Amino acid sequence: MREYAGDGWRARGASRSGLSSIFMVLVLAWLIIGAIAGGQRHYYDSAPTNCASTGTIAVTIIAGPLNYLGMNPKVGDCHVNVPQPSP
């Protein structure tokens, strides 16, 4: 049975989860494409040795399909302050 919910007709008990499900599938597909691009660039062949290589892997995954449109994100340098224990 359908009922009017103020913003349109929808089935009884239905919610807007359909739109959010589609959005989540698109985000997941975007990140998977970015992970594939990182694999094609051999970023996963060895463990990241520093902050810059880890950052490059992360921005490549986040860039997703833009990698195939010519974007080649790289992190050149980064500094992480790691607290040292006092003697």
N, C-alpha and C positions, 0 to 999 in steps of 0.2 A: 504494500500500500504506500502511496506517496502522500506527502503532506507539504504544505507551504511553510518554509522556515524563515520568511522575511527576506532572505537573500536569494531565494529561488526554490524550485521544487527539488526535493530529494527523497530518497526512500527512508522510511521510518527506521530510526536507529543508525542511519548512516551519518558519517561525519566528514570533515574535510581531510581525512587521512589519505584519501586518494591522491590529492595534490601533493601532500608532503611525501608520500611514497614515491611519486614520480620524481620529485626534487632530490630525494636521497639516492635514487637509482642513478640520476644524472651526475650527482657529485661523486658517487662511487666509480662510475665509468670514467669520469674526468681524471680521478686519481690513479686508476688502473692504467689508463693511457700514459700518464706521466711516469709511472713505475716501469712500463714497457720501454719508454724512451730512455730512461736511466740505464736499463739493461742493455739496450742497443749501443749505448755509449760506454759500456763496460765499467760503469761506476761501482758495480757490486762484485767485481773480480777480487778485490782485496779489501780488508777492513779499512775504514777511514783512519788516517793517521793524525789528522788535526781537525780543528774547528772548521776550517775553510772547506775541506773535502766533505765533511758532514753537511755543511750548509749548502754546498752545490748539489748534493743528492736531494736535499729537502726542497730547494727551489725548483729543481727539475721536475720532481713529482707534482708539486703544486701548480707548475705551469701547464701540466697536462698536454692537451692537443696543440697548444701554442708552440711546443717544441717542433712540431712538424710544419709550422708556418714560418720557420726561420729563427725562432727565439732560442737562444742558447745561454740560459742563465748560469752564471758562475759567481761564486763568492771568492773574492781575491784574498782577503785578509780579515781575520777577526781575532779578537782578544777576549779571553774568558778569565776573569779573576777568580781563582780558586783559593779559598781561605786555607792557610797553612796552620797546623797546630803550633801553639807556642811552646818553646822548650821548657 
